Amino acid sequence: MLLFGILVVFQTLSLPGQFAYMAEQDPEHAYLRWPATAVSVFWVLCVQVVIVATWKLLTLVKNDRIFTQASLAWVDAIVWAIAAAWVVLLGVFLYIGVNADDPGLPLLLFLTLVGVAVLGLLMVVMRALLRQATTLRTDMEAVI
């Protein structure tokens, strides 16, 4: 819960303030202030969705209800948040890749893009395993 609160402060105060300061310091790139703010706030929002969904899944585990249809909705929320963040990251990668003078930042963004893709694919596999386990548990309860 503390992490979520810190992210809200970061999202509403720190990021907009940082990009405003950067626009003042470098007027040549000031036009990037609002797009960079929007993208960064969106990424923090995706992290917040993952935190809330994970918290709800942990609650389902605690209540021994993880192998229910309700848990699949929370896993779907995680998958969609990661997918949305990946798509926006792809857009940033393409924009910076086209406009970059130095290959360092595009390479770093590419590695991040691959890392987020791997995380997303891992969540898809975990979702499939959860669905299979839920089906097996439901079948076992029907037999008993």
C-alpha positions, 0 to 999 in steps of 0.5 A: 500500500505504501508503494502505491501511495509513493507512486501516486505522489510520483505520478502527480507531483514528481514527474510533471515537475521534473519535465517542467524543469527539463523544459526550462533548462533545455528550451530546444526540447521543451515541446517534449514536456507534455508527451514525456509527462503523459507517457511516464504517467501512463507507465506508472499507471500500468505499474499501479494496475499490476500492484493492485491486481497482485494484491487482489491475487494475494488476497485470493491466495490467503482466502484459498480462492485462487483457483476460481474464475475471479483470479483469472480477471486479475491475471488478465488485468496484469497481462493487459497492463503489461501489453499496454506498457509494451505498446507505448514503449515500442512507440517511444523506441521507434520515435527515439530510434529514428531521431537518435544520434547515438545508438546507446539510448535506442539499444537500452530501450530495445533491451527494455522492450525485450525484457517487458515482452518476456515478462508479458509472455511469462504472465501469459504462461502463468495465466494458462497454468492458472486456468488449467489448475482452476479447471482441474480443481473444479473437475475434482470438486465435481467428482467429490 
